[in-house]
Amino acid sequence: MPRIHFSIVILGILIDQYTKILANKTLSFFLPKVIIPKLLSFHLVHNYGAAYGILQGQRTFLLTVSVLVIFICVVFSRVIATSRWSKLGLSFLLIGAVGNFLDRAFLGYVIDFVDIKIFPVFNIADICIDIGIGFFVLEFILSYVKPKSNPKR
């Protein structure tokens, strides 16, 4: 993994963990802090499952999946990823996987706190996973609009 991507991963994990610690210390479960009425609030949730609350109580399984995703991201970033978009995508997926893994491993749950009302409550690690997927989608789209080179005759 190039140094810049390694730095992005470390910084992302630190930001994710810092915001979760801050949320856990300053927010309460049933009193959301409204930032923009009917749109954005910070609301503390301890998620014992995965995205959308699925797989509640499946900590061992979710930890195993997280370790597998982390391993795949590291291996792919060293061996398979060749474009800057795929390397960035893997870097952001790694931030999300490690951030939520740390919560599950040490706390037994994932701290979620960003509530946009039309979506389940989430955290910075979840946002990073979405950004990572976005980079893969961008790479896919760019691969189709990229001009094909004409072979010389």
BAMAR-7006 format. One record per atom (N, C-alpha, C): residue in one letter; y, z, x. Coordinates in steps of 0.2 Angstrom, whole numbers, padded with zeros to 4 digits, always signed. Example, Ala and Ser with C-alpha at 12.3 -4.5 7.8 and 13.67 -1.06 7.14 Angstrom:
<sites>
a-0028+0039+0066;a-0022+0039+0062;a-0016+0039+0066;s-0011+0035+0064;s-0005+0036+0068;s+0000+0039+0064;
</sites>
This chain:
<sites>
m-0006+0000+0004;m+0000+0000+0000;m+0006+0000+0004;p+0011-0005+0003;p+0017-0005+0007;p+0021+0002+0007;r+0025+0003+0012;r+0029+0009+0012;r+0033+0010+0006;i+0036+0005+0004;i+0041+0005-0002;i+0037+0007-0008;h+0031+0004-0009;h+0028+0006-0015;h+0025+0013-0015;f+0023+0015-0009;f+0021+0022-0008;f+0026+0027-0009;s+0032+0025-0007;s+0038+0029-0009;s+0040+0029-0016;i+0039+0024-0019;i+0040+0023-0027;i+0035+0028-0030;v+0029+0028-0028;v+0024+0032-0031;v+0025+0039-0030;i+0027+0041-0024;i+0028+0049-0023;i+0034+0051-0027;l+0040+0047-0027;l+0046+0049-0030;l+0044+0049-0038;g+0041+0044-0040;g+0039+0044-0048;g+0035+0050-0050;i+0030+0052-0045;i+0026+0058-0047;i+0030+0064-0047;l+0035+0065-0042;l+0039+0071-0041;l+0044+0071-0048;i+0047+0065-0050;i+0051+0065-0056;i+0047+0067-0062;d+0041+0065-0063;d+0037+0066-0068;d+0035+0074-0068;q+0033+0077-0063;q+0031+0084-0063;q+0037+0088-0064;y+0043+0086-0061;y+0049+0090-0062;y+0051+0090-0069;t+0051+0085-0072;t+0053+0084-0079;t+0049+0088-0084;k+0042+0088-0082;k+0037+0092-0086;k+0039+0100-0085;i+0040+0102-0079;i+0041+0109-0078;i+0048+0111-0081;l+0053+0107-0081;l+0059+0108-0084;l+0058+0109-0092;a+0054+0104-0095;a+0053+0104-0102;a+0049+0110-0104;n+0044+0112-0100;n+0040+0118-0101;n+0044+0124-0101;k+0049+0125-0097;k+0054+0131-0096;k+0059+0131-0101;t+0062+0125-0103;t+0068+0125-0107;t+0067+0123-0115;l+0061+0120-0116;l+0060+0118-0123;l+0055+0123-0127;s+0055+0123-0133;s+0051+0127-0137;s+0047+0122-0141;f+0041+0124-0144;f+0036+0120-0148;f+0039+0118-0154;f+0043+0122-0158;f+0045+0120-0165;f+0052+0120-0166;l+0056+0120-0160;l+0063+0119-0160;l+0065+0113-0156;p+0065+0107-0158;p+0066+0101-0154;p+0074+0101-0152;k+0075+0099-0146;k+0082+0098-0144;k+0084+0091-0146;v+0089+0090-0151;v+0091+0084-0153;v+0096+0081-0148;i+0095+0075-0146;i+0099+0071-0142;i+0103+0066-0146;i+0100+0062-0149;i+0103+0057-0154;i+0099+0058-0160;p+0103+0060-0166;p+0100+0062-0172;p+0096+0056-0175;k+0090+0058-0177;k+0085+0053-0180;k+0083+0048-0175;l+0084+0048-0169;l+0082+0043-0164;l+0078+0047-0158;l+0082+0051-0155;l+0079+0054-0148;l+0080+0062-0148;s+0074+0065-0147;s+0075+0072-0146;s+0069+0074-0141;f+0070+0080-0138;f+0065+0083-0133;f+0062+0088-0137;h+0055+0088-0137;h+0051+0092-0141;h+0045+0094-0137;l+0043+0100-0135;l+0038+0102-0131;l+0031+0101-0135;v+0026+0097-0132;v+0020+0097-0135;v+0015+0098-0129;h+0010+0101-0130;h+0004+0102-0125;h-0002+0098-0128;n-0003+0092-0125;n-0008+0087-0127;n-0014+0088-0124;y-0019+0090-0128;y-0026+0091-0125;y-0030+0085-0125;g-0027+0080-0127;g-0031+0073-0128;g-0028+0068-0123;a-0028+0062-0126;a-0025+0056-0123;a-0020+0053-0127;a-0018+0047-0126;a-0013+0044-0129;a-0014+0044-0137;y-0009+0045-0141;y-0009+0046-0148;y-0013+0052-0150;g-0015+0056-0146;g-0019+0062-0148;g-0026+0061-0149;i-0029+0055-0146;i-0036+0054-0147;i-0040+0058-0141;l-0046+0058-0142;l-0050+0062-0137;l-0048+0069-0136;q-0046+0073-0141;q-0044+0080-0141;q-0050+0084-0138;g-0049+0088-0133;g-0054+0092-0130;g-0059+0089-0125;q-0057+0083-0123;q-0062+0079-0119;q-0059+0079-0112;r-0057+0085-0109;r-0054+0086-0103;r-0058+0083-0097;t-0064+0085-0097;t-0069+0082-0091;t-0069+0074-0091;f-0070+0072-0097;f-0070+0064-0098;f-0063+0061-0095;l-0058+0064-0098;l-0051+0061-0096;l-0050+0062-0089;l-0052+0068-0086;l-0051+0069-0079;l-0055+0063-0075;t-0061+0062-0077;t-0065+0057-0074;t-0062+0050-0074;v-0059+0048-0080;v-0056+0042-0081;v-0050+0042-0077;s-0046+0047-0076;s-0040+0047-0072;s-0042+0046-0065;v-0047+0049-0062;v-0049+0048-0055;v-0051+0041-0054;l-0055+0038-0059;l-0057+0031-0058;l-0051+0026-0058;v-0046+0028-0062;v-0040+0023-0063;v-0036+0024-0056;i-0035+0030-0054;i-0032+0031-0047;i-0036+0027-0042;f-0042+0028-0041;f-0046+0025-0036;f-0045+0017-0037;i-0046+0014-0043;i-0045+0007-0044;i-0038+0005-0042;c-0033+0009-0043;c-0026+0007-0042;c-0025+0006-0034;v-0028+0011-0031;v-0027+0012-0023;v-0031+0006-0020;v-0037+0005-0022;v-0041-0001-0019;v-0038-0007-0021;f-0036-0009-0027;f-0033-0015-0029;f-0027-0016-0025;s-0023-0011-0024;s-0016-0012-0021;s-0017-0014-0013;r-0023-0012-0011;r-0024-0014-0003;r-0028-0020-0003;v-0032-0022-0008;v-0037-0027-0007;v-0035-0033-0011;i-0033-0032-0017;i-0033-0038-0022;i-0026-0040-0024;a-0021-0035-0024;a-0014-0037-0027;a-0011-0041-0021;t-0008-0046-0023;t-0005-0051-0018;t+0002-0052-0020;s+0004-0052-0026;s+0011-0053-0028;s+0015-0046-0028;r+0021-0047-0028;r+0026-0041-0028;r+0025-0037-0035;w+0024-0042-0041;w+0024-0039-0047;w+0017-0035-0048;s+0012-0038-0046;s+0005-0034-0046;s+0005-0027-0042;k+0009-0028-0036;k+0009-0022-0032;k+0013-0016-0036;l+0019-0019-0039;l+0023-0014-0042;l+0020-0011-0049;g+0016-0016-0052;g+0012-0014-0058;g+0007-0008-0056;l+0004-0009-0051;l-0001-0004-0048;l+0002+0002-0046;s+0008+0002-0043;s+0012+0008-0041;s+0014+0012-0047;f+0016+0009-0052;f+0018+0012-0058;f+0012+0015-0062;l+0007+0011-0063;l+0001+0014-0066;l-0002+0020-0062;l-0001+0020-0055;l-0003+0026-0051;l+0001+0032-0052;i+0007+0031-0053;i+0012+0036-0055;i+0009+0040-0061;g+0008+0036-0066;g+0006+0038-0073;g-0001+0042-0073;a-0005+0039-0069;a-0012+0042-0069;a-0012+0048-0065;v-0008+0048-0059;v-0008+0055-0055;v-0004+0060-0059;g+0001+0058-0062;g+0005+0063-0066;g+0002+0067-0071;n-0002+0063-0075;n-0006+0066-0081;n-0012+0069-0078;f-0015+0067-0073;f-0021+0070-0070;f-0019+0077-0067;l-0013+0077-0064;l-0011+0084-0061;l-0011+0089-0067;d-0008+0087-0073;d-0007+0091-0078;d-0014+0094-0081;r-0018+0089-0082;r-0025+0090-0085;r-0029+0095-0080;a-0028+0093-0074;a-0032+0097-0069;a-0030+0104-0068;f-0023+0105-0068;f-0021+0112-0066;f-0019+0116-0073;l-0017+0112-0078;l-0015+0116-0084;l-0020+0116-0090;g-0024+0110-0090;g-0029+0109-0095;g-0026+0105-0101;y-0020+0103-0100;y-0017+0099-0105;y-0011+0095-0102;v-0009+0090-0105;v-0003+0086-0103;v+0003+0088-0106;i+0009+0089-0103;i+0015+0091-0106;i+0018+0085-0108;d+0020+0084-0114;d+0024+0079-0117;d+0030+0082-0120;f+0036+0078-0120;f+0042+0081-0122;f+0047+0075-0125;v+0046+0069-0124;v+0051+0064-0126;v+0049+0062-0133;d+0053+0063-0138;d+0051+0061-0145;d+0056+0056-0147;i+0054+0050-0149;i+0058+0045-0151;i+0057+0043-0159;k+0053+0048-0162;k+0052+0048-0169;k+0048+0042-0172;i+0048+0036-0169;i+0043+0031-0171;i+0037+0030-0167;f+0036+0035-0163;f+0031+0034-0158;f+0028+0042-0156;p+0022+0043-0155;p+0020+0049-0153;p+0024+0052-0147;v+0025+0059-0146;v+0028+0062-0141;v+0025+0060-0134;f+0029+0058-0129;f+0026+0056-0123;f+0030+0059-0117;n+0029+0057-0111;n+0032+0059-0105;n+0034+0054-0100;i+0036+0056-0094;i+0038+0051-0089;i+0032+0047-0086;a+0026+0050-0085;a+0020+0047-0083;a+0018+0041-0088;d+0019+0043-0094;d+0017+0038-0099;d+0022+0032-0099;i+0028+0033-0098;i+0033+0028-0097;i+0031+0024-0091;c+0029+0027-0086;c+0027+0023-0080;c+0021+0019-0081;i+0016+0021-0085;i+0011+0017-0086;i+0013+0011-0090;d+0018+0012-0095;d+0020+0006-0099;d+0024+0001-0094;i+0028+0004-0090;i+0031-0001-0085;i+0027-0005-0081;g+0021-0001-0078;g+0016-0005-0074;g+0013-0010-0078;i+0011-0009-0084;i+0008-0014-0089;i+0014-0020-0089;g+0020-0018-0090;g+0025-0023-0091;g+0026-0028-0085;f+0025-0025-0079;f+0025-0029-0073;f+0019-0034-0073;f+0013-0032-0075;f+0007-0037-0076;f+0009-0042-0081;v+0012-0040-0086;v+0013-0045-0091;v+0018-0050-0088;l+0023-0048-0085;l+0028-0052-0082;l+0025-0057-0077;e+0021-0054-0073;e+0017-0058-0068;e+0013-0064-0071;f+0010-0062-0077;f+0006-0067-0081;f+0011-0072-0084;i+0016-0070-0086;i+0021-0075-0089;i+0024-0080-0084;l+0026-0077-0078;l+0029-0081-0073;l+0024-0086-0070;s+0017-0084-0070;s+0012-0088-0067;s+0012-0095-0071;y+0014-0094-0078;y+0013-0100-0082;y+0020-0104-0082;v+0025-0101-0080;v+0032-0105-0080;v+0033-0107-0073;k+0030-0105-0068;k+0031-0107-0061;k+0030-0114-0060;p+0034-0118-0057;p+0033-0125-0056;p+0027-0126-0051;k+0023-0131-0053;k+0018-0133-0049;k+0020-0138-0044;s+0018-0137-0038;s+0020-0141-0032;s+0016-0147-0032;n+0019-0153-0031;n+0016-0159-0031;n+0013-0161-0024;p+0007-0162-0024;p+0004-0164-0017;p+0007-0170-0014;k+0008-0170-0008;k+0011-0176-0004;k+0005-0181-0004;r+0008-0188-0005;r+0003-0193-0005;r+0002-0196+0002;
</sites>
